[in-house]
Amino acid sequence: MINFGGQIRFLFFFLVFISFNSFGQNTHPLLADDAEVQRKWVDSVYAQMSLDEKIGQLFMVDVFSSASERELNRTRKLIKENKIGGLIFSKGGPKRQISIHNEFQELSDFPLLIGMDAEWGLSMRLDSTFALPWNMTLGAIKDNKLIESAGAAIGRHSKRMGVHINFAPVVDINTNPNNPIIGNRSFGEEKENVAEKSVAFMKGLHKAGVLSSAKHFPGHGDTDSDSHKTLPTISFSEERIKEVELYPYYDLIREGLSSVMVAHLNVPELEDRENLPSSLSKNIISDLLKDQMGFNGLIFTDALNMKGAADYQTTGEIDLAAFLAGNDILLMSKDVPKAIETFTNAYIKGTISEPRLAHSVKKILLAKYKVGLNDYKPVNPGYIYEELNTVKDSALFETLVENSLTLIKNNKAVVPVKNLEKKKIAYVNFGDADGSEFLAQMRKYAKVDWVSATTISALLKKLKEYNYVVIGFHKPDVNPWAGYKFSAREIEWIHEIA
């Protein structure tokens, strides 16, 4: 590995194209405090690169730390032969990921940018790591400083694992309850609240020294299909999209957002070509996001192996189309060697110009310097489980949950229940998860009987002797996409009890 830690002298002029406007970013979000030194490092490294190495920087491939040696060998080959620029780690465990991370960084001639999906913490991808509440829970919290603390905690864990960019926050506005892929990953359905929470979360990540990435541009919140499986359509007017879906992005961009991930969506009002995914649309990426909205940070495609994109172009051509549309980093290409061959031919033919290639590669190098890859050090695996699961994390979790509790209705001022010693209280639980922990908490304050029956008539008979009935609805929290709805039978029983 080349050592980029020392002073480097050079005679090359720094080329990064920055567009500023009144709606965009006042300072470039990828510039470090020592921007002049950063520029010199970027120009020097770029000058050392061959064409293959420059093109390789545009690709970030996925790695499972739980993968077989055969699968890991494929990634080793991509690093050594195709000079890829980054990795996005997925499922596995902390110690094995650190081992693979250190090995792969050593294999690479240029330092690798490491990303992860850690929306609610590393536990989204890694076992034995900490999980904070999902965004929907955080969205109910009034104090945005707590959201910043959540982002900082996730950032701290990410940085400890050697992760440079967290593909978070999710800024989709959850206006469609039938959305199969966003749901609990969203801060909610009110655009102002989503924007405030997203900015606070982003600031927390940045304080921890981790880059942010808002997703899924231009907005995946109001769809009823999953872009992993098909191409969802956003059928709203351009005015509505700019007023609602894009609303959080303006605030995030103004506050220094590091990167944006572009979704695979069909947006007819923003792109004339029929069924062209937003991730391949110059109108949406270059004209809207970069020029009109003034975004200067990194632009990632969503995974190019997802059906929402992969069904609309041939292998290699889809990568080139995404790059020409304005993306900087191509995430999870289906065939990196084929794509690099396509890019090389396009460069030779003049389809890709040298300034266009320099624009993206130098932005990537800016990001690498900003996260410290100019002076790379291996990740230390010592005490990793203890440092990723601290008492401080548990205390933060409790504080977040406590502050998220929401009293939606309080007819007849039922809450708070007073004179508990005089009340006969029954607890009835619905859902498909155990409500025993909730019951145990109630029993710390009053005598509460757990009442159940196989028929509604039998249940109503048992409840006659009680003057308070508490109904609990409990669902498993294995993932944010788990079903949340009451069954028809449960709705009927609740009506009868009421």
FENHUVEN-V234296 format. One line per field, one symbol per residue. ss: DSSP state (A for helix, B for strand, O for the rest). burial: I if it has 16 or more other ideal C-beta (glycine too) atoms within 10 Angstrom, else O. A space follows every 10 residues. Layout:
BEGIN
ss = ???
burial = ???
END
This chain:
BEGIN
ss = OOOOOOOOOO OOOOOOOOOO OOOOOOOOOO OOOOAAAAAA AAAAAAAAOO AAAAAAOOBB BBBOOOOOAA AAAAAAAAAA AAOOOBBBBO OBBAAAAAAA AAAAAAAOOO OOBBBBOOOO OAAAOBBOOO OOOOAAAAOO OOOAAAAAAA AAAAAAAAAA OOOOBBOOOB OOOOOOOOOO OOAAAOOOOO AAAAAAAAAA AAAAAAAOOO BOBBBBBOOO OOOOOOOOOO OBBOOOOAAA AAAAAOAAAA AAAAOOOOBB BBOOBBOOOO OOOOOOOAAA OAAAAAAAAA AAOOOOOBBB BOOOOOAAAA OOOOOOAAAA AAAAAOOOBB BOOOOAAAAA AAAAAAAAAO OOOAAAAAAA AAAAAAAAAA OOAAAOOOOO OOOAAAAOOO AAAAAAAAAA AAAAOOOOOO AAAOOOOOOA AAOOBBBBBB BOOOOAAAAA AAOOOOOBBB OOOOOAAAAA AAAOOOOBBB BBBBOOOOOO OOOOOOOAAA AAAAAAAO
burial = OOOIOOOOOO OOOIOIOOOO OOOIIOOIII IIOOIOOIII IIIIIIOOIO OOIIIIIIII IIIIIOIOOO OIOOIOOIIO OIIIIIIIII OIIIOIIIOI IIOIIOOIOI IIIIIIIIII IIIIIIOOII OIIIIIIIII IOOIOIIIII IIIIIIIIII IIIIIIIIII IIIIIIOOIO IIIIIIIIIO IOIIIIIIII IIIIIIOIOI IIIIIIIIII IIIOIIIOOO IIOIOIOOOO IIOIIIIIII IIIOIIIIII IIIIIIIIOI IOOOOIIIII IIIIIIIIII OOIIIIIIII IIIIIIOIII OIIOOIOIII IIIIIIIIII IIIIIIOOII OIIOOIIOOO OIOOOOIIII IIIIIIIIII IOIIOIOOIO IOOIOOOIOO OOIOOIIOOI OOIIOOOOOO OOOOOOOOOO OOOOIIIIII IOIOIOOIIO OIOOOOOIOO IOOOOOOOIO OOIOOIOOII OIOOOOOOOI OOOOOOOOOO OOIOOOOO
END
